[in-house]
């Protein structure tokens, strides 16, 4: 007989971790920079910080950054697979630097541990390429708190976040075919996460730990899912468990 399980997927940057210091999010930014230079030459030697990239998937970040460097969208799209491959190669060679300029946000470790111990299925839905996302989680001591085998939806799968929510749910069902997923929550810090949750058939939990205000997240909820919830942070473990685990 199948048993009901709760699926909870998490965005990474701004939700589980924050960028800090002079080397903020160094690993990810440097992967982009080196890959862009390797594929497009020194005209692409610019930081992704030239654009507003919060809530974007890696393919979108790449295209917009290259656009700021004068590289047209068609060329960026055609060469994206080569850029992604260079980024993955950078990860393999520099995984030990994945935690540089990153801190785990308050309450995250405790919440992930409790969700796992209480039987929830937990994974990632992030615009990060899959190797970059898990490298960050491993380096920050969080990977072990996710369901094994690890799963999720990533920027290496699709450029649209809503599709990533669907992909993560599908992978969970494929990995655990004897489980009935009673409810899927997606947790994120941007309006794009809230919208993606609704599109992907999940309930949204917006968290105000990124660059967006509570009002901006609430507006996204009102437009997408009136049943979505917005919280200040992930520190209130007991209250969050009560919310997420009731089906």
Number of C-alpha atoms within 10 A of each C-alpha: 6 9 9 15 18 22 25 27 27 23 26 22 25 21 23 26 23 18 19 13 11 9 12 16 22 19 23 24 17 17 20 27 20 21 25 28 16 16 18 18 11 13 12 22 18 19 16 19 10 12 14 11 15 17 23 21 22 24 24 20 22 25 20 22 26 25 16 15 16 11 16 13 14 10 13 23 15 10 15 20 14 17 25 22 14 20 24 19 15 19 20 13 9 13 18 14 16 22 23 20 18 21 16 20 18 17 14 18 18 15 19 24 14 15 23 16 12 12 14 20 23 25 27 26 32 28 29 25 21 19 17 24 23 20 22 26 22 17 16 17 13 18 18 13 21 21 18 13 9 17 23 24 29 28 23 20 18 18 17 18 28 22 19 27 29 20 20 24 25 15 16 22 15 11 14 13 11 12 17 15 20 13 17 24 23 28 27 31 31 28 24 17 28 33 21 25 32 22 18 19 16 25 25 28 25 27 26 21 23 19 12 16 16 19 11 14 26 20 15 20 24 13 11 18 19 14 12 21 17 20 17 13 20 21 16 15 18 11 10 16 15 10 13 19 19 9 12
